[in-house]
């Protein structure tokens, strides 16, 4: 297990429980992973000490990622993302499955549909994601989206990616062109 330094044993306990539940889900039937991740994230984010103050610190120039846990077998990574006001990801699909839960603030998710004619994606809808909301997406451009913070206060989300931690920054997002 690889973790960034955490404050307090209660946080370690909540993170270890989350990691155990995800590890168990990854070892079972892949059809059960979305439900198991939602259940595990719901329980974890209900713990007020799940994230330390340091793991809620953002950056002025872009959203900040804090690695919370990396599975020893490379099956998944847990990351906290801090979104400053007006910070958004690029439009992207995923090279792997992904689940996220909103811990603080409000996020906006723009959902896109693939257009074979244009070889790009088109905006289909915007969804507001509030504290406690949890989503799951499979790999592929069919579930392309853009996520970010439209508000004036920081927002925080916990993401679980089906990939090992060294590749989180390079092999999670599959950038795609959007047609406006």
C-alpha positions in Angstrom: 0.0 0.0 0.0 1.3 3.5 -0.9 -0.3 6.5 0.7 0.7 10.1 1.1 1.1 11.1 4.7 -2.2 11.3 6.5 -3.1 12.9 9.8 -4.8 10.8 12.4 -5.6 7.1 12.7 -9.3 7.5 11.9 -8.5 8.7 8.5 -6.2 5.8 7.9 -8.9 3.4 9.0 -11.5 4.9 6.7 -9.1 4.8 3.8 -8.0 1.2 4.5 -11.7 0.1 4.7 -12.3 1.9 1.3 -9.3 0.2 -0.2 -10.3 -3.2 1.1 -13.8 -2.9 -0.4 -12.4 -1.8 -3.8 -9.8 -4.6 -3.7 -12.6 -7.1 -3.0 -14.7 -5.6 -5.9 -11.8 -5.9 -8.3 -11.3 -9.5 -7.4 -14.9 -10.4 -8.1 -17.2 -10.2 -11.1 -16.5 -7.0 -13.2 -20.3 -6.4 -13.5 -20.4 -5.8 -9.7 -17.7 -3.1 -9.7 -19.9 -0.1 -10.3 -22.3 -1.0 -7.4 -19.5 -2.0 -5.1 -17.6 1.3 -5.7 -20.7 3.4 -5.1 -21.3 1.6 -1.8 -17.7 1.9 -0.7 -17.4 5.6 -1.7 -20.7 6.4 0.1 -19.4 4.9 3.3 -16.0 6.5 3.0 -17.1 10.1 2.4 -19.5 9.9 5.3 -16.5 9.9 7.6 -15.8 13.6 8.4 -12.1 12.8 8.9 -11.6 11.0 5.6 -9.5 13.8 4.1 -6.9 15.8 6.0 -6.6 19.5 5.6 -3.5 19.0 3.5 -5.5 16.8 1.1 -8.0 19.6 0.6 -5.4 22.1 -0.6 -5.8 23.3 -4.2 -3.5 25.1 -6.7 -4.1 28.4 -8.3 -3.0 27.3 -11.9 -5.0 24.1 -12.2 -6.9 21.5 -10.2 -4.8 19.6 -7.7 -4.5 15.8 -7.4 -3.6 14.1 -4.1 -2.8 10.4 -4.3 -4.5 8.8 -1.3 -4.0 5.1 -2.1 -2.3 2.9 -4.7 -3.1 -0.8 -4.8 -0.1 -3.0 -4.5 -1.2 -5.1 -7.4 -1.8 -2.0 -9.6 -5.5 -2.6 -10.0 -6.7 0.8 -8.8 -5.7 4.2 -7.4 -7.6 6.5 -5.1 -7.1 10.2 -5.7 -8.5 13.4 -4.1 -9.0 16.2 -6.6 -9.3 19.8 -5.4 -11.1 22.1 -7.9 -10.6 25.8 -7.5 -13.2 28.3 -8.7 -13.5 28.0 -12.5 -11.2 25.1 -12.9 -12.3 22.3 -15.3 -10.8 19.2 -16.8 -10.5 19.0 -20.6 -13.2 17.1 -22.5 -12.2 13.4 -22.2 -13.2 9.8 -22.1 -11.3 7.3 -20.0 -8.7 4.6 -20.8 -10.1 2.8 -17.6 -13.2 2.7 -15.5 -13.6 5.6 -13.1 -15.8 6.4 -10.1 -16.0 9.6 -8.2 -17.8 11.1 -5.3 -18.2 14.8 -4.4 -16.9 15.5 -0.9 -17.2 19.3 -0.8 -18.6 22.1 -2.9 -20.5 21.7 -6.2 -19.2 20.3 -9.5 -20.6 20.6 -13.0 -20.3 17.6 -15.3 -20.8 18.1 -19.0 -21.8 14.8 -20.7 -20.9 14.3 -24.3 -22.0 11.8 -27.0 -19.6 10.4 -29.7 -20.4 11.5 -33.3 -18.9 9.2 -35.8 -19.7 11.7 -38.6 -17.5 14.4 -37.0 -15.1 12.0 -35.3 -15.7 14.2 -32.2 -18.1 14.5 -29.3 -21.1 16.7 -28.9 -22.4 18.2 -25.7 -25.6 16.4 -24.6 -26.3 17.7 -21.1 -24.9 19.5 -18.1 -25.4 17.9 -14.7 -24.9 19.5 -11.3 -23.0 17.2 -8.9 -23.4 18.0 -5.2 -21.9 16.7 -2.0 -22.7 13.0 -1.7 -23.2 12.4 -5.4 -21.4 9.4 -6.8 -20.9 8.3 -10.4 -19.3 5.5 -12.3 -18.1 5.4 -15.9 -16.6 2.7 -18.1 -13.6 3.2 -20.3 -14.2 4.7 -23.7 -15.2 7.8 -25.6 -18.8 6.9 -25.5 -18.9 8.3 -21.9 -16.9 11.4 -22.6 -17.3 14.2 -20.1 -15.8 17.4 -18.7 -15.8 18.0 -15.0 -15.1 21.1 -13.0 -16.1 23.8 -10.5 -18.4 26.5 -11.8 -18.6 28.1 -8.3 -16.6 30.6 -6.3 -15.5 28.2 -3.5 -13.2 25.2 -3.7 -14.8 21.8 -4.5 -13.3 18.4 -3.6 -14.0 15.0 -5.1 -12.6 11.5 -4.5 -11.8 9.5 -7.7 -11.1 5.8 -8.0 -9.4 4.8 -11.2 -8.8 1.2 -12.4 -5.2 1.9 -13.1 -1.9 1.9 -11.1 -0.8 5.1 -9.5 2.3 5.9 -11.7 0.0 6.2 -14.7 -2.8 8.2 -13.2 -1.5 11.5 -14.7 -0.8 9.9 -18.1 -3.2 7.0 -18.8 -6.6 7.9 -17.3 -7.9 10.7 -19.5 -8.4 10.1 -23.2 -8.7 13.7 -24.6 -11.2 14.1 -27.3 -12.3 16.9 -29.6 -15.6 18.5 -28.8 -18.0 20.0 -31.4 -19.8 23.0 -30.0 
